[in-house]
């Protein structure tokens, strides 16, 4: 609690962040309109735009994960550094996106296309409020619209979010899950995952993403050098190291 208060966050603000964090990792937070072609008539409301900002990456989930709370807690423990990590604007390691429903993308090319559409929508809304528009256009019904616009300049799409994403497409081995009554906080690290490079590295100070540090703990998938099969824990460590090398303010 002290580290939040040192950052200027009240107990209520800290509780709000934690509640949002847990809620965002429950299924059903993503809807199909996020993948519609971009047009001025389909701009996202700012609340949805901000949900993708100040996250180091997206985690797209194509299978049912029966431990979302434990997964969120694991990522929090890996990501949060007292006195260094900001939580003021709902910063977090990742934005969870459920693609479990049949109509959502499942293959890497389709997920990559969806990821690019998401990033384009978020970047578009950032430009609309900070660039050529003299006045913000009307938003969808949102009781916090004025406050969202006031704080909009604090939200941005992180360069690591543009450059990489994680896919959870395989349920973790049964023997990796803790027995009833016993809890291993690190068991989500064993979850099989895919780490995908998007090719959008222009905002990274370190340039193109280099998978060399994880070659010994991962495997190339279907001959695609941009996709590695890897344990979630190793993917998280790779992205956190990339964050620190680039000075990302998560």
C-alpha positions as CSV (number, residue, x, y, z in Angstrom):
1,X,0.0,0.0,0.0
2,X,2.8,2.4,0.8
3,X,4.2,2.3,-2.7
4,X,0.8,3.4,-4.1
5,X,0.6,6.3,-1.6
6,X,4.1,7.4,-2.4
7,X,3.0,7.7,-6.1
8,X,0.1,9.8,-5.0
9,X,-2.6,7.2,-5.4
10,X,-5.2,6.9,-2.7
11,X,-6.4,3.6,-1.3
12,X,-9.6,3.9,-3.4
13,X,-7.6,4.5,-6.5
14,X,-5.5,1.5,-5.8
15,X,-8.6,-0.6,-5.2
16,X,-10.1,0.7,-8.5
17,X,-7.0,-0.3,-10.4
18,X,-7.0,-3.8,-8.9
19,X,-10.7,-4.3,-9.5
20,X,-10.3,-3.1,-13.1
21,X,-7.3,-5.4,-13.5
22,X,-9.2,-8.5,-12.4
23,X,-12.4,-7.6,-14.3
24,X,-10.5,-7.1,-17.6
25,X,-9.2,-10.6,-17.4
26,X,-12.6,-12.1,-17.4
27,X,-14.1,-13.4,-20.7
28,X,-16.5,-11.2,-22.7
29,X,-14.6,-7.9,-22.6
30,X,-14.1,-7.9,-26.4
31,X,-16.8,-7.4,-29.0
32,X,-16.8,-7.9,-32.7
33,X,-17.1,-4.2,-33.6
34,X,-13.5,-3.8,-32.6
35,X,-12.5,-5.6,-35.8
36,X,-14.8,-3.6,-38.2
37,X,-13.1,-1.6,-40.9
38,X,-12.2,1.9,-39.8
39,X,-14.5,4.8,-40.7
40,X,-15.4,8.1,-39.1
41,X,-18.8,6.6,-38.2
42,X,-17.2,3.7,-36.3
43,X,-14.8,5.5,-34.0
44,X,-14.4,3.8,-30.6
45,X,-15.5,5.6,-27.4
46,X,-12.5,6.8,-25.5
47,X,-13.0,4.3,-22.6
48,X,-12.3,1.4,-25.1
49,X,-9.4,3.2,-26.6
50,X,-7.8,3.8,-23.2
51,X,-8.2,0.2,-22.3
52,X,-5.5,-0.7,-24.9
53,X,-3.2,2.2,-23.9
54,X,-0.3,2.0,-21.5
55,X,-0.1,-1.8,-21.8
56,X,3.1,-3.5,-22.9
57,X,1.4,-6.0,-25.1
58,X,-1.9,-7.7,-26.0
59,X,-2.6,-11.3,-25.0
60,X,-5.1,-12.9,-27.4
61,X,-6.7,-16.0,-25.9
62,X,-8.3,-18.5,-28.3
63,X,-9.0,-21.3,-25.8
64,X,-10.8,-21.3,-22.5
65,X,-8.5,-20.4,-19.6
66,X,-9.9,-21.6,-16.3
67,X,-7.5,-19.5,-14.1
68,X,-7.9,-15.8,-15.3
69,X,-7.5,-14.4,-11.7
70,X,-4.3,-16.4,-11.1
71,X,-3.0,-15.3,-14.5
72,X,-3.6,-11.7,-13.7
73,X,-1.9,-12.0,-10.4
74,X,1.1,-13.7,-11.9
75,X,1.5,-10.9,-14.5
76,X,1.0,-8.2,-11.8
77,X,3.8,-9.8,-9.7
78,X,6.1,-9.9,-12.7
79,X,5.4,-6.4,-13.9
80,X,4.9,-4.3,-10.9
81,X,8.1,-2.6,-9.5
82,X,7.5,-0.5,-6.3
83,X,8.6,3.1,-6.8
84,X,9.2,2.6,-10.6
85,X,6.0,1.3,-12.1
86,X,3.2,3.8,-12.7
87,X,-0.4,2.7,-12.1
88,X,-2.1,6.1,-12.3
89,X,-3.9,5.5,-15.7
90,X,-4.6,1.8,-15.4
91,X,-1.2,0.9,-16.7
92,X,-0.5,-2.8,-16.8
93,X,1.6,-5.5,-18.5
94,X,-1.1,-6.6,-21.0
95,X,-4.6,-6.1,-22.4
96,X,-6.4,-9.4,-22.4
97,X,-8.5,-10.1,-25.5
98,X,-10.7,-13.1,-25.6
99,X,-11.0,-14.7,-29.0
100,X,-12.6,-17.9,-27.6
101,X,-15.9,-17.5,-29.5
102,X,-16.1,-19.3,-32.9
103,X,-16.5,-16.1,-34.9
104,X,-13.3,-14.6,-33.6
105,X,-9.8,-15.0,-35.2
106,X,-7.9,-18.2,-34.4
107,X,-5.0,-18.4,-36.9
108,X,-1.9,-16.2,-36.6
109,X,-2.5,-14.3,-39.9
110,X,-6.1,-13.5,-38.8
111,X,-5.0,-12.5,-35.2
112,X,-2.2,-10.4,-36.7
113,X,-4.8,-8.6,-38.9
114,X,-7.0,-8.1,-35.9
115,X,-4.1,-6.7,-33.9
116,X,-3.3,-4.2,-36.7
117,X,-6.9,-3.1,-36.9
118,X,-7.0,-2.6,-33.1
119,X,-3.8,-0.5,-33.2
120,X,-5.1,1.5,-36.1
121,X,-8.3,2.4,-34.3
122,X,-6.5,3.4,-31.1
123,X,-4.0,5.5,-33.1
124,X,-6.8,7.1,-35.1
125,X,-8.6,8.2,-31.9
126,X,-5.4,9.7,-30.5
127,X,-4.9,11.8,-33.6
128,X,-8.5,13.0,-33.7
129,X,-8.3,14.5,-30.2
130,X,-4.7,15.8,-30.5
131,X,-4.3,16.8,-34.1
132,X,-6.4,18.1,-36.9
133,X,-9.7,18.5,-34.9
134,X,-10.2,21.8,-33.2
135,X,-12.8,20.3,-30.9
136,X,-13.4,16.7,-29.9
137,X,-16.3,15.1,-31.8
138,X,-19.3,13.7,-29.9
139,X,-18.6,10.4,-28.1
140,X,-20.9,7.6,-27.6
141,X,-23.0,7.8,-24.4
142,X,-20.5,7.8,-21.6
143,X,-21.0,9.6,-18.3
144,X,-17.3,10.0,-17.9
145,X,-16.7,11.6,-21.4
146,X,-15.6,14.9,-20.1
147,X,-13.1,13.4,-17.8
148,X,-11.9,11.0,-20.4
149,X,-11.2,13.8,-22.8
150,X,-9.4,15.8,-20.1
151,X,-7.0,12.9,-19.4
152,X,-6.7,11.7,-23.0
153,X,-3.2,13.1,-23.5
154,X,-1.9,10.8,-20.8
155,X,-2.9,7.7,-22.8
156,X,-0.7,6.3,-25.6
157,X,-0.2,3.1,-27.4
158,X,3.2,1.7,-26.2
159,X,5.8,0.8,-28.8
160,X,6.1,-2.7,-27.4
161,X,2.3,-3.1,-27.9
162,X,2.7,-2.3,-31.6
163,X,5.7,-4.6,-32.0
164,X,4.7,-7.8,-30.3
165,X,1.7,-9.8,-28.9
166,X,1.1,-13.1,-27.1
167,X,-1.4,-15.8,-28.1
168,X,-2.6,-18.4,-25.6
169,X,-3.9,-21.1,-27.9
170,X,-3.2,-24.2,-25.8
171,X,-4.5,-25.1,-22.3
172,X,-1.7,-25.7,-19.8
173,X,-0.7,-29.2,-18.9
174,X,-2.9,-30.6,-16.1
175,X,0.1,-31.5,-14.1
176,X,1.2,-27.8,-14.1
177,X,-1.9,-26.6,-12.3
178,X,-1.9,-26.6,-8.5
179,X,-3.7,-29.3,-6.6
180,X,-6.9,-28.3,-4.7
181,X,-5.9,-26.5,-1.6
182,X,-2.3,-25.8,-2.8
183,X,-1.4,-22.7,-4.8
184,X,1.7,-22.1,-6.7
185,X,1.7,-18.5,-7.9
186,X,4.2,-19.3,-10.7
187,X,2.2,-22.0,-12.4
188,X,0.8,-19.7,-15.1
189,X,4.4,-19.3,-16.3
190,X,4.2,-22.8,-17.7
191,X,1.3,-22.1,-19.9
192,X,2.1,-22.8,-23.6
193,X,2.1,-19.5,-25.6
194,X,3.0,-18.0,-28.9
195,X,5.1,-14.9,-29.1
196,X,4.5,-13.0,-32.4
197,X,6.5,-10.1,-34.0
198,X,4.3,-7.7,-36.0
199,X,7.0,-6.0,-37.9
200,X,6.0,-2.6,-36.5
201,X,9.2,-1.7,-34.6
202,X,9.6,1.9,-35.7
203,X,8.9,3.4,-32.3
204,X,11.3,1.0,-30.5
205,X,14.7,2.6,-29.6
206,X,16.3,-0.8,-30.0
207,X,15.1,-1.2,-33.6
208,X,13.7,-4.5,-35.0
209,X,12.7,-7.1,-32.4
210,X,15.5,-9.8,-32.1
211,X,14.4,-13.2,-30.9
212,X,18.0,-14.3,-30.3
213,X,17.8,-14.2,-26.5
214,X,14.9,-16.8,-26.5
215,X,16.1,-19.2,-29.2
216,X,17.1,-21.8,-26.7
217,X,13.8,-21.7,-24.9
218,X,11.4,-21.5,-27.9
219,X,10.7,-23.0,-31.3
220,X,9.9,-21.5,-34.6
221,X,6.3,-22.2,-35.7
222,X,5.4,-23.5,-39.2
223,X,8.6,-22.0,-40.6
224,X,7.6,-18.5,-39.7
225,X,10.6,-16.6,-38.1
226,X,8.2,-14.1,-36.5
227,X,6.3,-16.7,-34.4
228,X,7.8,-18.6,-31.5
229,X,6.3,-21.4,-29.4
230,X,7.3,-20.5,-25.9
231,X,6.3,-20.8,-22.2
232,X,4.3,-17.8,-21.1
233,X,6.8,-17.0,-18.4
234,X,9.7,-16.7,-20.9
235,X,7.6,-14.6,-23.2
236,X,6.7,-12.2,-20.3
237,X,10.4,-12.0,-19.3
238,X,11.3,-11.2,-22.9
239,X,8.8,-8.3,-23.2
240,X,9.8,-6.9,-19.8
241,X,13.4,-6.9,-20.8
242,X,12.4,-5.1,-24.1
243,X,10.4,-2.6,-22.0
244,X,13.4,-1.7,-19.9
245,X,15.8,-1.5,-22.9
246,X,13.4,1.0,-24.5
247,X,12.4,2.9,-21.4
248,X,8.7,2.3,-21.9
249,X,6.7,4.1,-19.3
250,X,4.2,1.4,-18.3
